[in-house]
Amino acid sequence: MLKYEFFKIFSNKKNFIIIAICLVLKIVFSMQLDIDMPEGFNADVYEYYSEKLEGEYTKEKHVFIVSEYNRFQELLENAQVYEEEFKNDKIDAKEYKVISDDIKSAKNRLKTVEYIVQKSEYYEKQDEQVEYFFDLYHIDYISNMKVDIFLIIVMLVLITSIYTDDYYSGTVNMIKSSKNGRKKLFICRLICNISISMFFALLFSLIEFTVKYLKFGISHMDASIKSLLIMENMEYNLTIGQYVLATIALRCFFAVIVGFIIMFVAEKVHTNMGTYLIVMALVFIPEFIYDSLGVVIGDLALAQGLGAYRCFNGYHTVCGVPNILFSVLVYVVIGNMILFVRLKGKNNLY
């Protein structure tokens, strides 16, 4: 019976096409950089200073980057003064050319160096050993660990068909005619559900990491996660590699939860489109609620707990409720409201 359930899912050409499209789109989107950095930030300048400072934080490195920032500020503040001195022949053309080039460089570098100073000041407060390195690709990877729409689509299409095909083919009464049959069928389909959820959550997570690793050459996976300024509220001293593994593991766990939600909705609604709409609403409505409450998803809240950060950070709550629990609460409340309205409407028809 278990083999038949898997055969029924993967013998459908439409399912294979959707899986293939989602995998291709996942690869394409994983190759993109989407980083929200301060206005005026220059990646080339940041890479230059990251290489210059690379290694463990030291007081000397902090003093150096602060002195660079102060030097640039002083150049820009005195730009008008230097121009007046040149006009009054107090400095010659050659000297003014050097100063002008320095001012142009200061304009190009100031915002980036200011960001590095903020990061260095953050390092100064840390008890753990943190490191300077070029971390833009790490920031891009971690800050974009949100709800994986491609994973949700694949899970919706595959798992929904497990429960709705019987209603479309008209065989539901026959296959559920005996108590023993219903029990075996439930167990087999539950195994399919969990297997599909975990396999594709793992697959999509590994594709995302592999593509970014190969394209951007992500290194320093043994550095502390607190080396990333965006992780300043992190409560646990994990390495970046440990954080990534924890994220992948939790994604698999919450994918299984979403799989259960799909199963529950499909069993009640009996239609593919109805299941798609309700589950998509249940997955994305909490994100809008976070926004309306002023909680920014971009602050590494892996929406609906599909990741590690908010699980580790106990201080990030919504109305006093840990965010992962809040998300599950939203799922349950909204899901039951929708199903109650639908079932009540059905009862009124008879």
KADAQUI-V536388 format. One line per field, one symbol per residue. psi: psi as a letter, one per 20 degrees, with the letter a starting at -180 (. if undefined). burial: I if it has 16 or more other C-alpha atoms within 10 Angstrom, else O. Layout:
psi=???
burial=???
This chain:
psi=hghgggghgjiohgghggggghgghggghhiqpnpnrqpipohggghghghhipaqpqhghghghghgghggggghhjghghghhghjkhqrhgghgggghhgghghhighghgghggghhghhiphqorqprojhhgggggijmapnhhgggggggghghhhhhhhhijjghgikhqggghgggggghgggggggggghggghghggggghghgilpakijqqhiiphikhjphpmqrhghggghggghggghhgghghggggghhhhjqgggggggghghhighghggghjjophikjoopkjlahghhhniiorokipphghgghggggggghgghggghhhghih.
burial=OOOOOIOOIOOOOOIOOIIOOIIOOIIOOIIOOOOOOOOOIIOOIIIOIIOOIOOOIIOOIIOOIIOIIOOIIOIIOOIOOIIOOIOOOOOOOOOIOOIIOIIOOIIIIIIIIIIIIOIIOIIIOOOOOIIIIIIIIIIIIIIIIIIIOIIIOIIIIIIIIIIIIIOOOOOOOOOIOOOOOOOOIOOIIIOIIIOIIIOIIIOIIOIIIIIIIOOOOIOIOOIIIIIIIIIOIIOOOIIIIIIIOIIIIIIIIIIIOIIIIIIIIIIIIIIIOOIIOIIOOIIOIIIOOIOOOOIOIOOIIIIIIIIIIIIOIOOIOIOOOIIIOIIIOIIOOIIOOOOOOOOOOOOOOO
